[in-house]
Amino acid sequence: MQESTKASSSGLIAYAILSHVFSLLVVFFAIMVYVDGPRELWRALSYVCLIPVAVFNCLILHRGWKAVQDGKAQTTPGKAVGYMFIPFFNLYWGFVAWYGLMQEFNRLAVARNRPDQKVGEGMAMTVCVLQATMCLAVFSLPFFVVVLWQIIGAVRDIERS
């Protein structure tokens, strides 16, 4: 029996929910730093909660890029995730990884003659611009939630077609 190399959306919803929960914990602990109490503890807890957020977001990004691999994709899933860990280069690579993924979803939707499966690229561009400025990155969180759910929906659409 031959194993399929297509991406699967199973688990993506759980990854997104867990990413959101840990993101909320990061925000809560970051706010608690400014309240009287054990500031170093709150700061440490905030940093610790960033790890699962990064892991779940990387899993979603990898699955998204795996879903668009048809020989014409602009990068591979491993590069999309791996290059995000290169300091300063990741400010540029975020545009390739996140915004480029949305472009790939739209390219596939046009190629399959399914305009109903197109995703909005504007949210991903907004996230990339806000994160590249670094000082405004915290404002990208609501937009990033939308981008994650667009990726999950697009991967499911690709699986169904």
N, C-alpha and C positions, 0 to 999 in steps of 0.2 A: 504494500500500500504506500502510495506516494504522499509525503507530507506537504501541505499547502504552505506557501511562503507569504500568503496574504496576511495583512494585519487583521487583528480582531479587536472589536470594540468592547469585548467582555472585560470588565474590570475598570474601564475608563470612568464610568460614573462614580464608582467607589473612590478612585484616585482623585477625582475632582472634588468630591465631597470632603474627603480627608484633607486635601489641600486647602479648601476653604476654612475648615475647622482650625487647622493649625495656623492659617493666616490670621484668623480672628484672635487666636491666642497670642500671636506675636504682637498684634496691635494692642490687646489688653495689657500684656506685660510691659510694653513700651510706654503706655500711659501710666501704669503704676510706678514707673521709675520716677515720675514727677510728683507722686504722692508721698507723704511722709511714711517712712518705713524702710525696710531693707532694700535699698536701691540697687545694690550690687546683685542681690538675688533676683530681682525682677529683670535686670538687664541680662543676666546669665540665662534665665528661663526664656527670655525673648530670643536670644541667640540660638539656644538649643532647639526651639520650635521652628527656626528657619530651616533646619536640616530636612525634616520631613516635607516641608513645603517645596524645597528645591528638588527632592527626590521624586515626589508625585508629579510636579510640573515637567521634569525631565522624562518621566515615563509617558506622559501624555504627548509631549513633543515627539518623542521617538516613535510612538504608535502612529501619530499623524503622518510623519515622514515615511514610515514604512508603508502606509496605505497608498501613498502617491507614487510609489516606485514602479514606473512603467518603462524605464529606459530613457525617459526624457526629463526626469526630475533634475533640478539644479544642484542638489546635494544628496548625500546619503543620510540615513537616520543616525548613524554613529557620528558623522561629522557635525550634524545639526546640534546634537547634544554635547559632544565633546568639546567643540570649539567655544561653547558658552562658558567653559571653565578657564579660558585664557584671559587673565586680567587685561583690561583696557581694550583688547581686541573684541571682547564680548559686547562692547558698546556698539561696534559695527555689526558684529555677527548676529545680534538680536534681530536686526532688520532682515537678514538672510533667513534666519531660523523661523521666526514667528510670522513676519509679514510675507516672506517668500513662501511659507507653507500655505497661507491663504491664497496667494497667487496660483500655487500649484493645484489647490482644490478647484479654483475657478477654471483653470486650464483644462482639467479633467472633465468638469461639468460641460464645458463647451465642446470638447472632443466627443463626449458621449451624447451630445445634443440634449442635455438636460439642464436648461437654464434655471429651473426651479431648485436645483441643488447648489447654486452659487452661494458663496458666503461673502459677507461684507469685509472688505479689506481695510476700511477706514479705522475700525477699532484696533486692529493689530498695528497699524501705523501709529496711532495715538499712543498705544502702549510703548512701542519702540522709542518714539520721540521723548516721552516722559521719562523712561528709564535711562535713556542716553544722557539726559541732563543731570542725572543722579540726584540733584537736590529736589527734583519734582517727582522722583520715582514713587513715592508713597501715594501720589494722586493717581497712579496708573492702576491701582488695585481694582476699582470697580470696572474699569475697561477690560482688565485682564480676566476677570470672571466671565465676561461675555465672550472673550476670545476662546477660553478653555471650552465653553459649552458649544461654540461654533465648531471647534475642532472635533469634539465628540460627535456632533450631529453629522459632520461631513464624513468622518470615518464610517459611521453607520450607513450613510447613503452609498458610499463606495462599496461596502460589503454587500448591500442589498442588490446592487446593479450588476 
